[in-house]
Amino acid sequence: MIAPARENQTSPGTTQATLKIELRLGSILKLNALERFVFVMSALEGYSYQDCSILLGCSRQAVANAGARAFERLANGAEVVAMEWPARYPRACFTLSEI
């Protein structure tokens, strides 16, 4: 019979995978909604700022500003993670280049 998995079950690599996901998505999830949508739509999905502005119902200037803020915040966040990495995760078994 099929039953839901127990909540406390984890596979051996779950902690490491969770850490990688947290590092990759954490800074994106901290962006405000417009910045996050513009970043995902333009950088990850390949939409133009014009398409983003139409789909999101705001001006191209607002989309361009949100995109610039998103990239700036993500770049600053990457610098902070790189500086804090050894202190926060001393027992990590992978390097930043693998992330």
PyMOL commands that set and color helices and strands:
alter all, ss='L'
color gray80, all
select helices_A, chain A and resi 14-29+33-44+49-56+60-88+96-98
alter helices_A, ss='H'
color red, helices_A
deselect
rebuild
show_as cartoon
